[in-house]
Amino acid sequence: MIELTRLNGKPFSINALYIETVEAFPDTTITLTTGRKFIVLESEEEVRKRVMSFYRTIQVLSNPHLRGDLDEK
């Protein structure tokens, strides 16, 4: 889970595994795989950093195929 902030200033947590897209319209809009959308105060880049940190924490990026490494040594 990553913690983000709604436009009204209230913090909430979201499961980063369900994030499909993160876009700036100019407000940062997160679309989940379910189609649900959230608009947050954090920048698009900040959301991406938090997602990557979450992935590292749960070791999603430990698989070389998921990282994009072609040659596993």
C-alpha positions in Angstrom: 0.0 0.0 0.0 1.1 3.5 -0.7 -0.2 6.6 1.1 -1.4 9.5 -1.0 -3.4 12.7 -0.4 -6.8 13.5 -1.9 -7.4 17.0 -3.2 -9.3 17.9 0.0 -6.1 17.2 2.0 -7.2 13.8 3.5 -4.7 11.1 3.3 -5.6 7.6 2.1 -3.9 4.4 1.2 -4.1 2.6 -2.1 -2.8 -0.8 -3.2 -0.2 0.0 -5.8 -0.6 -3.4 -7.4 -3.9 -2.3 -8.9 -2.6 0.9 -10.4 -3.0 0.8 -14.2 -2.1 4.4 -15.2 -0.8 7.6 -13.6 -1.4 10.8 -15.6 -1.3 14.5 -15.1 -4.3 16.4 -16.5 -2.9 18.8 -14.8 -4.1 17.2 -11.5 -2.5 13.8 -11.0 -5.1 11.1 -11.8 -4.6 7.5 -10.9 -6.6 4.8 -12.7 -6.9 1.4 -11.2 -7.4 -1.9 -13.1 -11.0 -1.8 -11.9 -11.6 1.5 -13.7 -11.9 3.5 -10.5 -10.1 6.9 -10.6 -8.4 8.9 -7.9 -7.2 12.5 -8.1 -4.3 13.2 -5.7 -2.2 16.2 -4.7 1.1 14.4 -5.3 2.9 14.8 -8.6 3.0 12.1 -11.2 6.7 11.6 -10.5 6.1 11.3 -6.8 3.4 8.7 -7.2 5.8 6.7 -9.5 8.6 6.9 -6.9 6.2 5.6 -4.2 5.0 2.8 -6.4 8.6 1.7 -7.2 9.5 1.9 -3.5 6.5 -0.3 -2.7 7.5 -2.8 -5.4 11.0 -3.0 -4.0 9.6 -3.6 -0.5 7.5 -6.5 -1.6 10.3 -7.7 -3.9 8.3 -7.6 -7.1 11.3 -6.2 -8.9 13.6 -9.0 -7.7 12.6 -11.2 -10.7 15.0 -10.3 -13.6 12.3 -10.9 -16.2 10.0 -8.3 -14.5 12.9 -5.8 -14.4 13.5 -6.2 -18.1 16.8 -8.0 -17.8 17.2 -10.3 -20.8 20.3 -12.1 -19.7 20.0 -13.7 -16.2 23.4 -14.4 -14.8 
